[in-house]
């Protein structure tokens, strides 16, 4: 069957709705955007709703069969990055959805999608994905993309709640029993608190200010710190206000100080779950995004962690590619766990990066560079 991949316009919205219904019926968790004009970021240039001068936008494509039924699609998120000192507009290849995941007649659609994306934009990356066993990760590897995992870090703040709710550790009846006993007896509390006490070293000179919106000072931080990283997404004031708008109250925007000196900023979430597939009924604190010079990473992470602890979260999580930021997390009691959060680079982008693995461990990449807080 012939497939053509075209920009998603309003005429295809009913077909996308039918595609999403088929995804739901097949038990697929993800859905394609229901409307052709994106909600979170603006659409691409030369389309309705675009504003001149935008440096962060979405571009949506759908795969159509001969009857104009949608059989797949993908989203490209364009954003400015600094890559080894060069300013590049590169694209995050997001939500590549194919009917081939549940109907073998369309097994070729996934490959067609990624090849079309590489024709549209040679500098592509993926961030998140869900692990090496996901179909999109396997396709990327087959097409000579570079792949590596972005470390996952977690800190247990309230041990009893953690032990009762963490699904990863509760996969068998025996493990569930052991964790419930540890929670009820207090043994888990004592053990985890002892480890936290031994491993947590806070910089007591750091203070935190919660702000409703970012201001011009983040531009100074950006100018001072961008050279510390071989790869980093632009995080100046205009982009931060686009990514974390003041009207979205769920974002906790933090400034970190030592004395009167502004060291860096953090974006956090404090989310209460009821029946999450990973976190159960925990109250989850997440460090979604952050920026500072490398020599201020310890202070910024310490301030953000203390802020979330004081709010009463049960668990704090984050993904950070940079090994220096990882060290800062371990200094305040974080552990690293299994990560299904991958960073992938198309062949053209990988050639710009150079020695892939070492470069990624020195780069500044986190959830703010992917779909941000959408799943937290």
Secondary structure by P-SEA (a helix, b strand, c coil): cbbbbbcccccaaaaaaaaaaaaaaaccccccccccccccccccccccccccccccbbbbbbbbcccccccccbbbbbbbbbcccccccccccccccccccccccccaaaaaaaaaaaaaccccccccccccccaaaaaaaaabbbbbbcbbbbbbccaaaaaaccccccccaaaaaaaaaaaaaaaaaaaaaaaaaacccccccbbbbbbccccaaaaaaaaaccccccccccccaaaaaaaccccccccbbbbbbccccccbbbbbbbbbbccccccccccccccccccccccaaaaaaaaaaaaaaaacccbbbbccccaaaaaaaaaaccccccccbbbbbcaaaaaaacccaaaaaacccccccccccccc
